[in-house]
Amino acid sequence: MAYRFECPRENCPFVLRSAGDDEVEKLGRAHVRLAHRDHIAPVDLERRIERVDTV
Ligand SMILES: [Zn+2]
């Protein structure tokens, strides 16, 4: 099982995939912090994470 995170910001094409849910959360949060200089609430982060079949 793998996980996919899609950035919730409009006009941001950032998508990441990871084999680990911890990792996808960490990298997704880091993206929002670094690219948008913002924080993402855990609930919003989780809402943007989907399970996918392959990394
Ligand atoms: Zn983004």
N, CA, C, O and the ligand as a Tripos MOL2 file, in Angstrom:
@<TRIPOS>MOLECULE
protein
  221   219    56     0     0
PROTEIN
NO_CHARGES

@<TRIPOS>ATOM
      1 N           0.8490   -1.1960    0.0000 N.3       1 MET1
      2 CA          0.0000    0.0000    0.0000 C.3       1 MET1
      3 C           0.8800    1.2400    0.0000 C.2       1 MET1
      4 O           1.9340    1.2790    0.6360 O.2       1 MET1
      5 N           0.4290    2.2350   -0.7180 N.am      2 ALA2
      6 CA          1.1780    3.4930   -0.7770 C.3       2 ALA2
      7 C           0.2010    4.6420   -0.5500 C.2       2 ALA2
      8 O          -1.0160    4.4560   -0.5200 O.2       2 ALA2
      9 N           0.7610    5.8090   -0.3950 N.am      3 TYR3
     10 CA         -0.0510    6.9790   -0.0830 C.3       3 TYR3
     11 C           0.3030    8.1120   -1.0270 C.2       3 TYR3
     12 O           1.4410    8.2490   -1.4760 O.2       3 TYR3
     13 N          -0.6900    8.9060   -1.3080 N.am      4 ARG4
     14 CA         -0.5130   10.0090   -2.2380 C.3       4 ARG4
     15 C          -1.0440   11.2670   -1.5630 C.2       4 ARG4
     16 O          -2.1270   11.2660   -0.9780 O.2       4 ARG4
     17 N          -0.2700   12.3270   -1.6550 N.am      5 PHE5
     18 CA         -0.6930   13.6090   -1.1080 C.3       5 PHE5
     19 C          -0.7340   14.6160   -2.2300 C.2       5 PHE5
     20 O           0.1990   14.7210   -3.0260 O.2       5 PHE5
     21 N          -1.8110   15.3470   -2.2850 N.am      6 GLU6
     22 CA         -1.9490   16.3880   -3.2950 C.3       6 GLU6
     23 C          -2.0660   17.7080   -2.5580 C.2       6 GLU6
     24 O          -2.8880   17.8520   -1.6530 O.2       6 GLU6
     25 N          -1.2470   18.6650   -2.9440 N.am      7 CYS7
     26 CA         -1.2720   19.9630   -2.2730 C.3       7 CYS7
     27 C          -2.6340   20.6340   -2.4430 C.2       7 CYS7
     28 O          -3.1540   20.6980   -3.5560 O.2       7 CYS7
     29 N          -3.2160   21.1330   -1.3510 N.am      8 PRO8
     30 CA         -4.5340   21.7570   -1.4280 C.3       8 PRO8
     31 C          -4.5320   23.1790   -1.9870 C.2       8 PRO8
     32 O          -5.5950   23.7360   -2.2620 O.2       8 PRO8
     33 N          -3.3490   23.7700   -2.1560 N.am      9 ARG9
     34 CA         -3.3190   25.1480   -2.6430 C.3       9 ARG9
     35 C          -3.6980   25.2210   -4.1080 C.2       9 ARG9
     36 O          -3.2820   24.3910   -4.9170 O.2       9 ARG9
     37 N          -4.4860   26.2180   -4.4350 N.am     10 GLU10
     38 CA         -4.8510   26.4470   -5.8170 C.3      10 GLU10
     39 C          -3.6070   26.7290   -6.6390 C.2      10 GLU10
     40 O          -2.6820   27.4040   -6.1880 O.2      10 GLU10
     41 N          -3.6030   26.2070   -7.8370 N.am     11 ASN11
     42 CA         -2.5000   26.4310   -8.7720 C.3      11 ASN11
     43 C          -1.1820   25.8120   -8.3440 C.2      11 ASN11
     44 O          -0.1410   26.1280   -8.9200 O.2      11 ASN11
     45 N          -1.2020   24.9590   -7.3700 N.am     12 CYS12
     46 CA          0.0280   24.2740   -6.9980 C.3      12 CYS12
     47 C          -0.0530   22.8460   -7.4990 C.2      12 CYS12
     48 O          -0.9530   22.0990   -7.1150 O.2      12 CYS12
     49 N           0.8650   22.4700   -8.3390 N.am     13 PRO13
     50 CA          0.8060   21.1380   -8.9350 C.3      13 PRO13
     51 C           1.4760   20.0480   -8.0960 C.2      13 PRO13
     52 O           1.6180   18.9120   -8.5490 O.2      13 PRO13
     53 N           1.8810   20.3890   -6.8890 N.am     14 PHE14
     54 CA          2.6610   19.4440   -6.0950 C.3      14 PHE14
     55 C           1.8640   18.2030   -5.6990 C.2      14 PHE14
     56 O           0.7870   18.2920   -5.1100 O.2      14 PHE14
     57 N           2.4180   17.0640   -6.0330 N.am     15 VAL15
     58 CA          1.8480   15.7660   -5.6410 C.3      15 VAL15
     59 C           3.0070   14.9080   -5.1750 C.2      15 VAL15
     60 O           4.0730   14.9170   -5.7900 O.2      15 VAL15
     61 N           2.8110   14.1730   -4.1020 N.am     16 LEU16
     62 CA          3.8730   13.2400   -3.7270 C.3      16 LEU16
     63 C           3.2750   11.8920   -3.3900 C.2      16 LEU16
     64 O           2.1150   11.7730   -2.9950 O.2      16 LEU16
     65 N           4.1060   10.8870   -3.5610 N.am     17 ARG17
     66 CA          3.7080    9.5240   -3.2400 C.3      17 ARG17
     67 C           4.7570    8.9370   -2.3340 C.2      17 ARG17
     68 O           5.9490    9.2110   -2.4750 O.2      17 ARG17
     69 N           4.3040    8.1310   -1.4080 N.am     18 SER18
     70 CA          5.2360    7.4960   -0.5000 C.3      18 SER18
     71 C           4.6740    6.1580   -0.0610 C.2      18 SER18
     72 O           3.4630    5.9370   -0.0760 O.2      18 SER18
     73 N           5.5630    5.2820    0.3250 N.am     19 ALA19
     74 CA          5.1310    3.9820    0.8300 C.3      19 ALA19
     75 C           4.6580    4.0650    2.2750 C.2      19 ALA19
     76 O           3.9920    3.1510    2.7620 O.2      19 ALA19
     77 N           4.9980    5.1580    2.9700 N.am     20 GLY20
     78 CA          4.6560    5.2320    4.3840 C.3      20 GLY20
     79 C           3.7110    6.3760    4.6870 C.2      20 GLY20
     80 O           3.8880    7.4790    4.1680 O.2      20 GLY20
     81 N           2.7060    6.1310    5.5230 N.am     21 ASP21
     82 CA          1.7850    7.2220    5.8510 C.3      21 ASP21
     83 C           2.4690    8.2920    6.7010 C.2      21 ASP21
     84 O           2.1710    9.4780    6.5590 O.2      21 ASP21
     85 N           3.3810    7.8830    7.5830 N.am     22 ASP22
     86 CA          4.1190    8.8800    8.3670 C.3      22 ASP22
     87 C           4.9400    9.7800    7.4610 C.2      22 ASP22
     88 O           5.0000   10.9970    7.6320 O.2      22 ASP22
     89 N           5.5720    9.1290    6.4870 N.am     23 GLU23
     90 CA          6.4340    9.8880    5.5950 C.3      23 GLU23
     91 C           5.6300   10.8390    4.7170 C.2      23 GLU23
     92 O           6.0320   11.9840    4.5150 O.2      23 GLU23
     93 N           4.5180   10.3820    4.2050 N.am     24 VAL24
     94 CA          3.7280   11.2550    3.3370 C.3      24 VAL24
     95 C           3.2120   12.4660    4.1350 C.2      24 VAL24
     96 O           3.1320   13.5720    3.6010 O.2      24 VAL24
     97 N           2.8690   12.2570    5.3900 N.am     25 GLU25
     98 CA          2.4380   13.3850    6.2270 C.3      25 GLU25
     99 C           3.5760   14.3670    6.4660 C.2      25 GLU25
    100 O           3.4080   15.5840    6.3870 O.2      25 GLU25
    101 N           4.7240   13.8030    6.7560 N.am     26 LYS26
    102 CA          5.8830   14.6470    7.0570 C.3      26 LYS26
    103 C           6.2880   15.4720    5.8300 C.2      26 LYS26
    104 O           6.5560   16.6690    5.9290 O.2      26 LYS26
    105 N           6.3250   14.8100    4.6840 N.am     27 LEU27
    106 CA          6.7400   15.4980    3.4610 C.3      27 LEU27
    107 C           5.6750   16.4900    2.9820 C.2      27 LEU27
    108 O           6.0000   17.5540    2.4560 O.2      27 LEU27
    109 N           4.4280   16.1380    3.1660 N.am     28 GLY28
    110 CA          3.3470   17.0440    2.7840 C.3      28 GLY28
    111 C           3.3750   18.3060    3.6350 C.2      28 GLY28
    112 O           3.2130   19.4180    3.1320 O.2      28 GLY28
    113 N           3.5830   18.1150    4.9280 N.am     29 ARG29
    114 CA          3.6560   19.2670    5.8320 C.3      29 ARG29
    115 C           4.8790   20.1230    5.4940 C.2      29 ARG29
    116 O           4.8100   21.3520    5.5060 O.2      29 ARG29
    117 N           5.9810   19.4700    5.1980 N.am     30 ALA30
    118 CA          7.2000   20.2070    4.8410 C.3      30 ALA30
    119 C           6.9910   21.0050    3.5530 C.2      30 ALA30
    120 O           7.4640   22.1350    3.4320 O.2      30 ALA30
    121 N           6.2880   20.4170    2.6070 N.am     31 HIS31
    122 CA          6.0190   21.1360    1.3600 C.3      31 HIS31
    123 C           5.2250   22.4140    1.6300 C.2      31 HIS31
    124 O           5.5770   23.4830    1.1310 O.2      31 HIS31
    125 N           4.1590   22.3030    2.4160 N.am     32 VAL32
    126 CA          3.3140   23.4700    2.6950 C.3      32 VAL32
    127 C           4.1250   24.5420    3.4230 C.2      32 VAL32
    128 O           3.9850   25.7370    3.1620 O.2      32 VAL32
    129 N           4.9680   24.0860    4.3350 N.am     33 ARG33
    130 CA          5.7790   25.0360    5.0950 C.3      33 ARG33
    131 C           6.8000   25.7380    4.2090 C.2      33 ARG33
    132 O           6.9570   26.9570    4.2670 O.2      33 ARG33
    133 N           7.4860   24.9560    3.3940 N.am     34 LEU34
    134 CA          8.5790   25.5280    2.6010 C.3      34 LEU34
    135 C           8.0880   26.2500    1.3510 C.2      34 LEU34
    136 O           8.5860   27.3240    1.0160 O.2      34 LEU34
    137 N           7.1280   25.6710    0.6710 N.am     35 ALA35
    138 CA          6.6920   26.2550   -0.5940 C.3      35 ALA35
    139 C           5.7090   27.3980   -0.3810 C.2      35 ALA35
    140 O           5.6950   28.3600   -1.1490 O.2      35 ALA35
    141 N           4.8860   27.2930    0.6590 N.am     36 HIS36
    142 CA          3.8410   28.2920    0.8550 C.3      36 HIS36
    143 C           4.0290   29.1020    2.1370 C.2      36 HIS36
    144 O           3.2440   30.0040    2.4300 O.2      36 HIS36
    145 N           5.0600   28.7800    2.8880 N.am     37 ARG37
    146 CA          5.3110   29.4340    4.1690 C.3      37 ARG37
    147 C           4.0580   29.4450    5.0290 C.2      37 ARG37
    148 O           3.6510   30.4770    5.5630 O.2      37 ARG37
    149 N           3.4690   28.2830    5.1450 N.am     38 ASP38
    150 CA          2.2060   28.1790    5.8670 C.3      38 ASP38
    151 C           2.1650   26.8520    6.6050 C.2      38 ASP38
    152 O           3.0160   25.9830    6.4180 O.2      38 ASP38
    153 N           1.1400   26.7210    7.4580 N.am     39 HIS39
    154 CA          0.9300   25.4670    8.1810 C.3      39 HIS39
    155 C          -0.3190   24.8190    7.6220 C.2      39 HIS39
    156 O          -1.2140   25.4950    7.1150 O.2      39 HIS39
    157 N          -0.3670   23.5190    7.7190 N.am     40 ILE40
    158 CA         -1.5740   22.8090    7.3250 C.3      40 ILE40
    159 C          -2.0760   22.0610    8.5530 C.2      40 ILE40
    160 O          -1.3060   21.3960    9.2460 O.2      40 ILE40
    161 N          -3.3550   22.1760    8.8110 N.am     41 ALA41
    162 CA         -3.9290   21.4850    9.9650 C.3      41 ALA41
    163 C          -3.8850   19.9840    9.7090 C.2      41 ALA41
    164 O          -4.0490   19.5430    8.5720 O.2      41 ALA41
    165 N          -3.6660   19.1980   10.7620 N.am     42 PRO42
    166 CA         -3.6160   17.7400   10.5830 C.3      42 PRO42
    167 C          -4.8410   17.1800    9.8690 C.2      42 PRO42
    168 O          -4.7270   16.2630    9.0550 O.2      42 PRO42
    169 N          -5.9980   17.7250   10.1710 N.am     43 VAL43
    170 CA         -7.2180   17.2140    9.5280 C.3      43 VAL43
    171 C          -7.2310   17.5130    8.0240 C.2      43 VAL43
    172 O          -7.6950   16.6980    7.2270 O.2      43 VAL43
    173 N          -6.7220   18.6780    7.6480 N.am     44 ASP44
    174 CA         -6.6400   19.0220    6.2230 C.3      44 ASP44
    175 C          -5.5930   18.1810    5.5110 C.2      44 ASP44
    176 O          -5.7590   17.7810    4.3590 O.2      44 ASP44
    177 N          -4.5210   17.9300    6.2270 N.am     45 LEU45
    178 CA         -3.4670   17.0850    5.6670 C.3      45 LEU45
    179 C          -4.0150   15.6790    5.4050 C.2      45 LEU45
    180 O          -3.8330   15.1170    4.3250 O.2      45 LEU45
    181 N          -4.6760   15.1370    6.3980 N.am     46 GLU46
    182 CA         -5.2260   13.7840    6.2430 C.3      46 GLU46
    183 C          -6.2380   13.7040    5.1190 C.2      46 GLU46
    184 O          -6.2990   12.7170    4.3860 O.2      46 GLU46
    185 N          -7.0260   14.7510    4.9940 N.am     47 ARG47
    186 CA         -8.0440   14.7850    3.9530 C.3      47 ARG47
    187 C          -7.4260   14.7520    2.5470 C.2      47 ARG47
    188 O          -8.0500   14.3000    1.5880 O.2      47 ARG47
    189 N          -6.1990   15.2380    2.4550 N.am     48 ARG48
    190 CA         -5.5110   15.2830    1.1660 C.3      48 ARG48
    191 C          -4.6820   14.0420    0.8760 C.2      48 ARG48
    192 O          -4.0690   13.9290   -0.1860 O.2      48 ARG48
    193 N          -4.6660   13.1270    1.8130 N.am     49 ILE49
    194 CA         -3.8860   11.9020    1.6180 C.3      49 ILE49
    195 C          -4.8280   10.7760    1.1970 C.2      49 ILE49
    196 O          -5.8360   10.4980    1.8460 O.2      49 ILE49
    197 N          -4.4660   10.1510    0.1040 N.am     50 GLU50
    198 CA         -5.2520    9.0450   -0.4170 C.3      50 GLU50
    199 C          -4.3990    7.7930   -0.4220 C.2      50 GLU50
    200 O          -3.1810    7.8600   -0.5920 O.2      50 GLU50
    201 N          -5.0320    6.6700   -0.2380 N.am     51 ARG51
    202 CA         -4.3130    5.4180   -0.4150 C.3      51 ARG51
    203 C          -4.3160    5.0430   -1.8950 C.2      51 ARG51
    204 O          -5.3320    5.1470   -2.5810 O.2      51 ARG51
    205 N          -3.1830    4.6170   -2.3510 N.am     52 VAL52
    206 CA         -3.0840    4.1820   -3.7450 C.3      52 VAL52
    207 C          -2.3740    2.8390   -3.7580 C.2      52 VAL52
    208 O          -1.7630    2.4360   -2.7680 O.2      52 VAL52
    209 N          -2.4600    2.1450   -4.8990 N.am     53 ASP53
    210 CA         -1.9070    0.7970   -4.9590 C.3      53 ASP53
    211 C          -0.4000    0.7450   -5.0800 C.2      53 ASP53
    212 O           0.2350   -0.1700   -4.5530 O.2      53 ASP53
    213 N           0.1790    1.7100   -5.7640 N.am     54 THR54
    214 CA          1.6290    1.6690   -5.9650 C.3      54 THR54
    215 C           2.2510    3.0240   -5.6580 C.2      54 THR54
    216 O           1.5990    4.0610   -5.7680 O.2      54 THR54
    217 N           3.4870    2.9990   -5.2830 N.am     55 VAL55
    218 CA          4.2000    4.2450   -4.9630 C.3      55 VAL55
    219 C           4.4860    4.9960   -6.2470 C.2      55 VAL55
    220 O           5.0790    6.0750   -6.2120 O.2      55 VAL55
    221 ZN          1.7810   23.3500   -2.7440 Zn       56 ZN56
@<TRIPOS>BOND
     1     1     2 1
     2     2     3 1
     3     3     4 2
     4     3     5 am
     5     5     6 1
     6     6     7 1
     7     7     8 2
     8     7     9 am
     9     9    10 1
    10    10    11 1
    11    11    12 2
    12    11    13 am
    13    13    14 1
    14    14    15 1
    15    15    16 2
    16    15    17 am
    17    17    18 1
    18    18    19 1
    19    19    20 2
    20    19    21 am
    21    21    22 1
    22    22    23 1
    23    23    24 2
    24    23    25 am
    25    25    26 1
    26    26    27 1
    27    27    28 2
    28    27    29 am
    29    29    30 1
    30    30    31 1
    31    31    32 2
    32    31    33 am
    33    33    34 1
    34    34    35 1
    35    35    36 2
    36    35    37 am
    37    37    38 1
    38    38    39 1
    39    39    40 2
    40    39    41 am
    41    41    42 1
    42    42    43 1
    43    43    44 2
    44    43    45 am
    45    45    46 1
    46    46    47 1
    47    47    48 2
    48    47    49 am
    49    49    50 1
    50    50    51 1
    51    51    52 2
    52    51    53 am
    53    53    54 1
    54    54    55 1
    55    55    56 2
    56    55    57 am
    57    57    58 1
    58    58    59 1
    59    59    60 2
    60    59    61 am
    61    61    62 1
    62    62    63 1
    63    63    64 2
    64    63    65 am
    65    65    66 1
    66    66    67 1
    67    67    68 2
    68    67    69 am
    69    69    70 1
    70    70    71 1
    71    71    72 2
    72    71    73 am
    73    73    74 1
    74    74    75 1
    75    75    76 2
    76    75    77 am
    77    77    78 1
    78    78    79 1
    79    79    80 2
    80    79    81 am
    81    81    82 1
    82    82    83 1
    83    83    84 2
    84    83    85 am
    85    85    86 1
    86    86    87 1
    87    87    88 2
    88    87    89 am
    89    89    90 1
    90    90    91 1
    91    91    92 2
    92    91    93 am
    93    93    94 1
    94    94    95 1
    95    95    96 2
    96    95    97 am
    97    97    98 1
    98    98    99 1
    99    99   100 2
   100    99   101 am
   101   101   102 1
   102   102   103 1
   103   103   104 2
   104   103   105 am
   105   105   106 1
   106   106   107 1
   107   107   108 2
   108   107   109 am
   109   109   110 1
   110   110   111 1
   111   111   112 2
   112   111   113 am
   113   113   114 1
   114   114   115 1
   115   115   116 2
   116   115   117 am
   117   117   118 1
   118   118   119 1
   119   119   120 2
   120   119   121 am
   121   121   122 1
   122   122   123 1
   123   123   124 2
   124   123   125 am
   125   125   126 1
   126   126   127 1
   127   127   128 2
   128   127   129 am
   129   129   130 1
   130   130   131 1
   131   131   132 2
   132   131   133 am
   133   133   134 1
   134   134   135 1
   135   135   136 2
   136   135   137 am
   137   137   138 1
   138   138   139 1
   139   139   140 2
   140   139   141 am
   141   141   142 1
   142   142   143 1
   143   143   144 2
   144   143   145 am
   145   145   146 1
   146   146   147 1
   147   147   148 2
   148   147   149 am
   149   149   150 1
   150   150   151 1
   151   151   152 2
   152   151   153 am
   153   153   154 1
   154   154   155 1
   155   155   156 2
   156   155   157 am
   157   157   158 1
   158   158   159 1
   159   159   160 2
   160   159   161 am
   161   161   162 1
   162   162   163 1
   163   163   164 2
   164   163   165 am
   165   165   166 1
   166   166   167 1
   167   167   168 2
   168   167   169 am
   169   169   170 1
   170   170   171 1
   171   171   172 2
   172   171   173 am
   173   173   174 1
   174   174   175 1
   175   175   176 2
   176   175   177 am
   177   177   178 1
   178   178   179 1
   179   179   180 2
   180   179   181 am
   181   181   182 1
   182   182   183 1
   183   183   184 2
   184   183   185 am
   185   185   186 1
   186   186   187 1
   187   187   188 2
   188   187   189 am
   189   189   190 1
   190   190   191 1
   191   191   192 2
   192   191   193 am
   193   193   194 1
   194   194   195 1
   195   195   196 2
   196   195   197 am
   197   197   198 1
   198   198   199 1
   199   199   200 2
   200   199   201 am
   201   201   202 1
   202   202   203 1
   203   203   204 2
   204   203   205 am
   205   205   206 1
   206   206   207 1
   207   207   208 2
   208   207   209 am
   209   209   210 1
   210   210   211 1
   211   211   212 2
   212   211   213 am
   213   213   214 1
   214   214   215 1
   215   215   216 2
   216   215   217 am
   217   217   218 1
   218   218   219 1
   219   219   220 2
@<TRIPOS>SUBSTRUCTURE
     1 MET1         2 RESIDUE 1 A MET
     2 ALA2         6 RESIDUE 1 A ALA
     3 TYR3        10 RESIDUE 1 A TYR
     4 ARG4        14 RESIDUE 1 A ARG
     5 PHE5        18 RESIDUE 1 A PHE
     6 GLU6        22 RESIDUE 1 A GLU
     7 CYS7        26 RESIDUE 1 A CYS
     8 PRO8        30 RESIDUE 1 A PRO
     9 ARG9        34 RESIDUE 1 A ARG
    10 GLU10       38 RESIDUE 1 A GLU
    11 ASN11       42 RESIDUE 1 A ASN
    12 CYS12       46 RESIDUE 1 A CYS
    13 PRO13       50 RESIDUE 1 A PRO
    14 PHE14       54 RESIDUE 1 A PHE
    15 VAL15       58 RESIDUE 1 A VAL
    16 LEU16       62 RESIDUE 1 A LEU
    17 ARG17       66 RESIDUE 1 A ARG
    18 SER18       70 RESIDUE 1 A SER
    19 ALA19       74 RESIDUE 1 A ALA
    20 GLY20       78 RESIDUE 1 A GLY
    21 ASP21       82 RESIDUE 1 A ASP
    22 ASP22       86 RESIDUE 1 A ASP
    23 GLU23       90 RESIDUE 1 A GLU
    24 VAL24       94 RESIDUE 1 A VAL
    25 GLU25       98 RESIDUE 1 A GLU
    26 LYS26      102 RESIDUE 1 A LYS
    27 LEU27      106 RESIDUE 1 A LEU
    28 GLY28      110 RESIDUE 1 A GLY
    29 ARG29      114 RESIDUE 1 A ARG
    30 ALA30      118 RESIDUE 1 A ALA
    31 HIS31      122 RESIDUE 1 A HIS
    32 VAL32      126 RESIDUE 1 A VAL
    33 ARG33      130 RESIDUE 1 A ARG
    34 LEU34      134 RESIDUE 1 A LEU
    35 ALA35      138 RESIDUE 1 A ALA
    36 HIS36      142 RESIDUE 1 A HIS
    37 ARG37      146 RESIDUE 1 A ARG
    38 ASP38      150 RESIDUE 1 A ASP
    39 HIS39      154 RESIDUE 1 A HIS
    40 ILE40      158 RESIDUE 1 A ILE
    41 ALA41      162 RESIDUE 1 A ALA
    42 PRO42      166 RESIDUE 1 A PRO
    43 VAL43      170 RESIDUE 1 A VAL
    44 ASP44      174 RESIDUE 1 A ASP
    45 LEU45      178 RESIDUE 1 A LEU
    46 GLU46      182 RESIDUE 1 A GLU
    47 ARG47      186 RESIDUE 1 A ARG
    48 ARG48      190 RESIDUE 1 A ARG
    49 ILE49      194 RESIDUE 1 A ILE
    50 GLU50      198 RESIDUE 1 A GLU
    51 ARG51      202 RESIDUE 1 A ARG
    52 VAL52      206 RESIDUE 1 A VAL
    53 ASP53      210 RESIDUE 1 A ASP
    54 THR54      214 RESIDUE 1 A THR
    55 VAL55      218 RESIDUE 1 A VAL
    56 ZN56       221 GROUP 0 **** ****
